[in-house]
């Protein structure tokens, strides 16, 4: 089976341009990449079934030592962060409706634990790496979440990021008091007001110097420097004040994923780093340009908005070794698990289609558009059936899977930067920690040789935001962010 994207000579559709681009690139200052490890508190994550591989340790996700060891390994390699995905329900569309069995058997993001709980343990054994945690706005009261996020931002010394999602699984909605999810645009309307409440709690409820710790006068906090927010809206009524004092970042680093028109508008206004997924840079380039343009309309520095593409590198010291490794991974993958994930991501049950049915010609617009995107990224596949789709998703999920030597994979990283305008990558794994060890030992030296990755944190021991912006002292929202004005500053 062809990979989603190979870097082998002769298979890359733009291989002939690679040397030309490299020569041109030498004259330009190269963009240093932001690299996060992309994980979830489950087995396999984007590679269903790979928990069966003898070298995979992801089945240990209930073990706190597993997470602490991973955090230390990634910090030693100078990863910017650990991006922890999450879902609040099971993938129950495939062979459905409401059929969890394929996900349960294959461990396709099932079972899955709550991600925020493990962050303090990882922070306790590290000093600089950041932690991006996914929490949905649709099912969580802002007052309660603000306390949880502020608490963990305190405990990590400002190394927390919040990946803001609205949710996409009806199974989650049913377990949280709904018959189904709110409509897509409604979810983003809720999220907009949600963020307004959060900004008021994080930024304007406490003055910077509210906590004075005056032991002689017996005053811990000056009550004149704490105020109610008195938010009254369509979805939320929150008088406040915030129950936590300001944390090192006040507002955690704001992450987001979503490329619908509503999602892009929301990201352009709020997000500081945006997670994109596609099998080639051409798939994400238009969305990135659109969001940057909209960010500028909000008065933001559009280049300060960072875009991170999901990518799963399969590395070998030789091309032959990398390809053999990929084939070995495929032998452990679960096709049913891939179909279960696809059903949750798209709402489409692939069990309804025949084994040899070409998906380019089915009645579903969603399937046809997805297949067209994949076929452009992997032009060597003559007929896209559901089994080809299953193999396509089985290692690395919806993102690009890049197979090759460190030089070939680095070439592909550079192509994504040049052709897609991405700023870095959320690196998904086939097996863990093996995939990350390969990145650390094989790929990072090549990226550093090309000036594409730093040697150390810009602000060792600093906040997540300082190290993303590479600016000491930039712990709070930057001045051009639309929510910056909420901050209650100490009087001069």
C-alpha positions in Angstrom: 0.0 0.0 0.0 1.2 3.5 -0.8 1.8 5.8 2.2 -0.1 9.0 2.6 3.0 10.9 1.6 6.4 9.4 0.8 9.6 11.3 0.3 11.2 8.7 -1.9 12.8 9.9 -5.1 10.3 9.6 -8.0 7.1 9.4 -5.9 6.9 12.9 -4.7 4.8 15.0 -7.1 7.0 18.0 -6.6 10.3 16.2 -6.1 11.8 18.1 -9.0 11.4 21.3 -7.2 13.1 20.2 -4.0 16.7 21.1 -4.9 15.5 24.4 -6.4 13.6 25.3 -3.3 16.6 24.4 -1.1 18.9 26.8 -3.0 16.4 29.6 -2.8 15.7 28.9 0.8 19.4 29.3 1.7 19.1 33.0 0.9 16.1 33.4 3.2 16.0 33.3 7.0 14.5 30.0 7.9 11.5 29.7 10.2 12.3 27.8 13.4 9.7 25.2 13.9 7.4 24.8 16.9 7.2 21.1 17.8 4.6 19.5 20.1 4.1 15.9 20.9 0.5 14.9 20.0 -1.0 12.4 22.5 -4.2 11.5 24.2 -4.8 9.6 27.5 -5.6 6.4 25.7 -4.0 3.6 23.7 -3.0 4.2 20.2 -4.5 7.6 19.7 -4.2 8.3 15.9 -3.0 4.8 15.2 -5.7 2.4 16.3 -4.5 -1.1 17.0 -0.8 -0.2 17.3 -1.1 -0.8 21.1 -0.5 -4.5 20.1 3.0 -3.7 18.8 5.6 -5.3 21.2 7.4 -1.9 21.5 4.4 0.2 22.1 3.8 1.5 25.6 0.7 3.6 25.1 -1.4 0.9 26.9 0.3 2.3 30.0 -1.7 5.5 29.9 -3.2 4.8 33.3 0.4 4.8 34.8 1.6 8.2 36.0 5.2 7.1 35.6 4.6 6.7 31.9 3.5 10.3 31.6 6.4 11.7 33.7 9.0 9.7 31.8 7.5 10.9 28.5 7.5 14.5 29.7 11.1 14.3 30.8 12.2 12.7 27.5 10.5 15.4 25.4 11.8 18.2 27.5 15.4 16.9 27.2 14.9 17.1 23.5 13.5 20.7 23.8 10.0 20.0 22.5 7.8 23.1 23.0 4.9 21.2 24.4 2.8 18.1 24.9 -0.6 18.6 23.2 -3.2 16.3 24.8 -6.3 15.6 22.8 -9.5 14.6 24.4 -13.1 13.4 23.6 -16.0 13.1 26.0 -17.8 10.2 24.2 -17.1 7.1 22.2 -16.8 6.7 18.4 -20.1 4.9 17.8 -21.0 5.6 14.1 -19.3 2.7 12.4 -21.7 -0.3 12.2 -24.1 2.0 14.1 -26.1 3.7 15.1 -24.8 4.0 18.7 -22.6 1.0 18.3 -19.4 1.3 20.4 -18.3 -2.3 19.9 -15.7 -1.7 17.1 -14.1 1.2 19.2 -14.1 -0.8 22.4 -12.5 -3.9 20.8 -9.8 -2.0 19.0 -9.2 0.6 21.7 -9.9 3.4 19.2 -9.7 6.3 21.7 -11.5 4.1 24.2 -11.0 4.0 27.1 -9.8 7.6 27.5 -9.0 9.5 30.7 -9.4 13.1 31.6 -6.3 15.0 30.5 -5.9 17.9 32.8 -5.4 15.6 35.8 -2.0 14.3 34.7 -0.4 17.7 33.9 0.8 18.6 37.4 2.6 15.3 37.6 4.4 16.0 34.4 5.1 19.6 35.4 6.7 18.4 38.7 9.5 16.6 36.9 10.1 19.3 34.2 10.8 23.0 34.1 10.2 24.4 30.6 8.0 22.2 28.4 4.3 23.3 28.0 1.1 21.4 28.2 -1.8 21.9 25.9 -5.0 20.4 27.2 -8.3 20.0 25.2 -11.5 21.0 27.0 -14.8 21.6 25.2 -16.9 24.7 25.8 -20.2 23.0 25.1 -20.4 20.9 28.2 -18.4 22.8 30.9 -19.5 25.8 32.9 -17.0 28.6 32.4 -16.8 29.6 36.1 -15.8 26.0 37.0 -13.4 25.6 34.2 -11.7 28.9 34.9 -10.8 27.6 38.4 -9.4 24.4 37.1 -7.3 26.1 34.4 -6.0 28.8 36.8 -5.1 26.1 39.4 -3.1 24.1 36.9 -1.5 27.3 35.4 -0.3 28.1 39.0 1.0 24.5 39.6 2.9 24.4 36.3 4.3 27.9 36.8 2.5 29.2 33.7 3.0 26.3 31.3 -0.6 25.5 30.5 -2.3 25.9 27.2 -6.1 25.4 26.6 -7.1 23.8 23.3 -10.6 25.2 22.9 -13.0 22.9 21.1 -16.8 22.8 20.8 -17.1 19.0 20.6 -18.1 16.8 17.7 -19.5 13.6 19.1 -23.2 13.1 19.7 -22.3 10.3 22.1 -20.8 13.0 24.4 -23.9 15.1 24.1 -26.1 12.2 25.1 -24.1 11.6 28.3 -24.1 15.2 29.3 -27.8 16.0 29.3 -28.5 16.5 25.6 -30.2 14.4 23.0 -27.7 15.5 20.5 -25.1 18.3 20.0 -26.2 21.8 19.5 -25.9 22.8 15.8 -22.5 23.7 14.6 -22.9 27.5 14.4 -24.7 27.5 17.7 -21.8 25.7 19.3 -19.5 28.5 18.2 -21.9 31.2 19.3 -21.8 29.5 22.8 -18.0 29.4 22.6 -17.8 33.1 21.8 -19.7 34.1 24.9 -17.9 31.4 26.8 -14.6 33.1 26.0 -15.9 36.5 26.9 -16.8 35.1 30.4 -13.4 33.5 30.7 -11.5 36.6 29.7 -13.4 38.6 32.3 -12.7 36.0 35.0 -9.0 35.5 34.1 -8.1 39.1 33.2 -10.4 41.7 34.8 -11.7 40.2 38.1 -8.4 40.7 40.0 -6.0 43.5 39.7 -2.4 42.5 39.1 -1.4 43.5 42.6 -4.5 42.3 44.5 -2.6 39.8 46.7 -0.4 41.8 49.1 0.3 39.4 51.9 0.6 42.1 54.5 1.2 40.1 57.7 1.4 43.1 59.9 -2.0 44.4 58.9 -3.4 40.9 58.5 -4.5 41.5 54.9 -3.9 38.7 52.5 -5.8 40.2 49.5 -6.8 43.8 49.2 -10.6 43.6 48.7 -10.7 46.8 46.7 -8.6 45.1 44.0 -11.1 42.2 43.5 -14.4 42.8 41.7 -17.4 41.0 40.3 -17.6 40.6 36.6 -21.5 40.6 36.5 -21.7 38.9 33.2 -25.3 38.6 31.9 -25.6 37.0 28.5 -27.7 34.7 26.3 -26.0 31.5 27.5 -24.3 32.4 30.8 -24.9 34.5 33.9 -21.8 34.7 36.0 -21.5 37.4 38.7 -18.0 36.4 39.8 -15.5 37.3 41.0 -13.0 34.6 39.9 -12.3 32.4 42.8 -8.6 32.1 41.9 -5.9 34.8 42.1 -4.2 35.6 38.8 -2.0 32.7 37.6 1.4 33.3 35.9 -0.2 33.6 32.4 -3.6 34.8 33.7 -5.2 33.4 30.5 -3.5 30.1 29.5 -2.0 29.9 26.0 -5.0 29.7 23.7 -5.0 26.8 21.2 -7.8 25.9 18.8 -8.7 23.5 16.0 -11.4 24.1 13.5 -11.5 25.1 9.8 -15.2 25.7 9.2 -16.2 29.3 8.5 -17.4 29.7 12.1 -14.3 27.9 13.4 -11.9 30.1 11.4 -13.6 33.3 12.5 -13.4 32.1 16.1 -9.7 31.2 15.7 -8.8 34.4 14.0 -10.1 36.4 17.0 -9.0 34.2 19.8 -6.4 31.6 19.1 -2.7 32.0 19.5 -1.8 28.6 18.0 -4.1 26.7 15.6 -4.0 23.0 14.9 -4.6 22.0 11.3 -4.8 18.5 9.7 -4.5 17.5 6.1 -2.5 15.1 3.9 -0.6 17.8 2.0 0.2 21.5 2.6 -2.1 22.5 -0.2 -5.0 21.2 1.8 -4.4 23.6 4.7 -2.8 26.5 2.9 -6.1 28.3 2.0 -7.5 28.0 5.5 -4.2 29.3 7.0 -4.3 32.3 4.6 -7.9 33.0 5.4 -7.4 32.9 9.2 -4.3 35.1 9.0 -6.3 37.7 6.9 -9.2 37.6 9.4 -6.8 37.9 12.3 -5.5 41.1 10.8 -9.1 42.4 10.6 -9.3 42.0 14.3 -6.2 44.2 14.7 -3.9 41.3 15.4 -0.4 40.6 14.1 -1.3 37.9 11.7 2.2 36.4 11.8 1.9 35.9 15.6 -0.8 33.4 15.0 1.0 30.0 14.8 -0.2 27.1 12.7 0.7 23.6 13.7 0.0 20.7 11.2 -0.5 17.2 12.4 2.2 14.9 11.0 3.3 11.3 11.8 6.9 10.7 10.8 8.1 7.1 10.3 11.8 7.3 10.3 14.7 5.0 9.3 18.4 5.4 8.8 17.7 4.3 5.3 14.7 4.6 3.1 14.3 0.8 3.0 14.4 0.7 6.8 11.7 3.4 7.1 9.4 1.6 4.6 9.9 -1.7 6.4 9.0 -0.1 9.7 5.8 1.4 8.2 4.8 -2.0 6.8 5.4 -3.6 10.2 3.2 -0.9 11.8 0.4 -1.6 9.3 0.5 -5.3 10.2 -0.6 -4.3 13.7 -3.2 -1.7 12.8 -6.9 -2.2 13.2 -9.0 -1.5 10.2 -12.2 -1.5 12.3 -10.6 0.9 14.6 -9.7 3.2 11.7 -13.3 3.0 10.5 -14.6 3.8 14.0 -12.5 6.9 14.2 -13.5 7.9 10.6 -17.1 7.6 11.6 -16.7 9.8 14.6 -14.7 12.4 12.7 -17.2 12.6 9.8 -20.5 11.1 10.9 -20.2 8.6 8.0 -20.6 4.8 8.5 -18.3 3.1 6.0 -20.0 -0.3 6.8 -22.7 0.8 4.3 -20.3 0.6 1.4 -19.2 -2.4 -0.5 -15.6 -3.8 -0.3 -14.8 -2.9 -3.9 -17.0 0.2 -4.2 -15.1 3.2 -5.4 -15.7 6.0 -2.9 -15.2 8.7 -5.5 -18.6 7.9 -6.9 -20.7 7.4 -3.8 -23.6 9.8 -2.9 -21.8 11.4 0.1 -20.2 14.7 -0.6 -18.1 14.4 2.5 -16.6 11.2 1.4 -16.0 12.4 -2.1 -14.2 15.5 -1.0 -12.1 13.6 1.5 -11.1 11.1 -1.1 -10.2 13.7 -3.6 -7.9 15.4 -1.1 -6.2 12.1 -0.3 -5.8 11.2 -4.0 -4.0 14.4 -4.7 -1.6 13.7 -1.8 -1.2 10.1 -2.9 -1.7 10.0 -6.7 -0.4 6.4 -7.1 -3.6 4.8 -5.8 -5.9 4.0 -8.7 -9.0 3.1 -6.8 -10.1 4.4 -3.4 -12.2 1.8 -1.6 -13.1 1.8 2.1 -10.2 -0.7 2.8 -7.7 1.7 1.2 -9.2 4.5 3.4 -8.8 2.3 6.4 -5.1 1.6 5.7 -4.7 5.3 4.9 -5.9 6.3 8.4 -4.5 3.4 10.4 -1.1 5.0 11.0 -1.3 8.7 11.8 -5.0 9.3 11.4 -6.2 12.3 9.5 -2.8 14.0 9.3 0.1 13.3 6.9 2.3 10.2 7.5 5.8 10.8 6.2 8.1 7.9 5.6 11.8 8.1 5.0 15.2 9.0 6.2 15.9 12.1 8.4 16.9 14.1 5.3 13.7 13.1 3.4 11.4 13.8 6.4 13.2 17.2 7.0 12.6 18.0 3.3 8.9 17.3 3.8 8.8 19.5 6.9 10.4 22.3 4.9 7.9 21.8 2.1 5.0 22.2 4.6 6.5 25.5 5.8 7.1 26.9 2.3 4.0 25.6 0.6 1.5 25.6 3.5 2.8 28.5 5.6 2.8 26.4 8.8 4.9 27.3 11.8 5.4 23.9 13.2 3.9 20.5 13.9 1.9 18.4 16.3 3.8 15.1 16.0 1.5 12.1 16.2 3.0 8.7 16.9 2.7 5.2 15.5 4.1 3.7 18.7 5.2 5.5 21.9 7.7 6.3 23.0 9.4 4.7 19.9 8.1 7.2 17.4 9.2 10.1 19.6 12.6 8.5 20.2 13.1 8.2 16.4 12.2 11.9 16.0 14.6 12.9 18.8 17.6 10.7 17.7 17.2 10.8 13.9 15.1 13.9 12.9 16.0 16.6 15.3 19.7 16.6 14.5 18.9 17.1 10.9 16.4 19.9 11.6 19.0 21.6 13.8 21.7 21.2 11.1 19.3 23.1 8.8 18.6 25.8 11.4 14.9 24.7 11.7 14.8 23.9 15.4 16.2 25.5 18.5 19.0 24.1 20.7 17.2 25.2 23.9 14.1 26.9 25.2 14.1 30.6 24.5 13.1 31.2 28.1 14.2 28.2 30.2 11.8 27.8 33.0 9.5 30.3 31.4 5.8 30.1 30.5 4.3 28.3 27.6 3.4 31.6 26.0 6.9 33.0 26.4 8.4 30.0 24.6 5.9 30.0 21.8 6.4 33.7 21.1 10.1 33.4 22.0 9.9 36.5 24.1 10.8 36.7 27.7 8.2 38.6 29.7 5.4 37.8 27.3 3.5 35.7 29.8 0.2 37.5 29.3 -1.9 38.0 26.2 -0.1 40.2 23.7 -1.2 43.8 23.3 -2.7 43.1 19.8 -4.9 40.3 21.1 -8.6 41.4 21.2 -8.9 40.3 24.9 -5.8 42.2 26.1 -8.0 45.2 27.1 -9.7 43.1 29.8 -6.6 43.1 32.0 -6.9 45.0 35.2 -3.4 46.3 35.6 -1.8 47.6 38.8 -1.8 51.4 39.0 1.5 53.1 38.1 
